[in-house]
Amino acid sequence: MKMRKKADLPHKLCAHCALPFSWRKKWERDWDQVKYCSERCRRSTKPVEKG
């Protein structure tokens, strides 16, 4: 497998802090579902209220 440079990895914006973050090996299988840059951002989002 050919190695990639960090600059060549895909990037996204965090849904909470709006900072860019790049692909990580642990997100390989579910990169499409990743929305937050860290566990801290994921926990700090308020749940969507129904109504």
N, C-alpha and C positions, 0 to 999 in steps of 0.2 A: 504494500500500500504506500502510495506517495504521500509524503508529508506536505502540509500546507503551511504557509506563513500566517501568522496571526492576523495580519491585515487583510488576508484573503477570505477569512471566515465570515459567515453571514452575521448580520447585526439586526437587532430589534430595539424598540424603545420600550422601557418599562411602563406598564399601565398605571403604576402608582407614582413613581418619582420622575418619570419622563426622561430618564437618563439612558443613553445607549448602552447596550450590553451585547456581547458576542457569544456565538455558539460554544457550548461545552460538550465534552465527550459524554457526560452523564445525561445530557438531553438528546442524545443521538436518535433514539427511537420516537420521542414525542416532541420534537422541536416545534411542530405546528401548534401544539397546545400551550407552549410556554408563553406566559404573559408578563411575568415579574422577574426582575434581576436577582432577587434574593428571597430567602424565607422571611426575612424581616418585612419586606415590602408586601409579600403575599399575606402575611398575618395582619398588617396594619390597614388593609383595605376594609371599608365598611361593607357589610352585606347589602345586597340590593333589596330595598323594601318593596313589598307588593302592595298594590292598592291604588 
